Amino acid sequence: MKNLKSIALALVVVLSTLSVTAQTKKVDASKSSINWLAKKVTGQHSGTVNLKSGTLVFKGKKLASGTFVVDMTSLTATDLTGEYLGKLNGHLKSEDFFGTEKFPTATLVFKKATVKAPNVYTVTGDLTIKGITKPITFDLATTKNTAATTFKVDRTKYDIKYNSASIFSSIGDKAIADDFELAVALKF
């Protein structure tokens, strides 16, 4: 009788874990934001780029996966105006940087999400910029209706080498940092 109860209890536990269904949360791109910060020897520039689409998938209450598409043609600086804004935006969209005519989108696909703390996950995913896919790892904090992260991207891994001191050692004060920072705030 005791063995029968143990088997029944084990069966209930197994069935309850199998019945955890995935919940897909579609990100509201119009209410979400991606802010960027890029530094150079003589200063820095900041701006935005728009999220085109995105989803987070939860199994039970745990993050399981995510997929995002960024509209690279929306890339703009927010720290300049007028002629200088037009020049910087044009250069960022050129082949020297993101080549948005040929590569109008960038993507991020989560491959693994592990719990770091309550509602905080360490995410490993594949980031694709300019048709080049590289792994990236960052922490993502979630609530019922939001998710947020800040992480750095090494642009040289995506063939964005313009004025990189690590590639052009004699560039001097025209050097631009290899890493740029993204601050992402998602709403669903």
Secondary structure as UniProt FT lines:
FT   HELIX           2..18
FT   STRAND          22..26
FT   TURN            29..31
FT   STRAND          33..40
FT   TURN            41..42
FT   STRAND          43..59
FT   TURN            60..61
FT   STRAND          62..77
FT   HELIX           82..93
FT   TURN            95..98
FT   TURN            100..102
FT   STRAND          105..117
FT   TURN            118..119
FT   STRAND          120..129
FT   TURN            130..131
FT   STRAND          132..142
FT   STRAND          146..154
FT   HELIX           155..158
FT   TURN            162..163
FT   TURN            165..167
FT   TURN            169..170
FT   HELIX           172..174
FT   STRAND          176..187
//
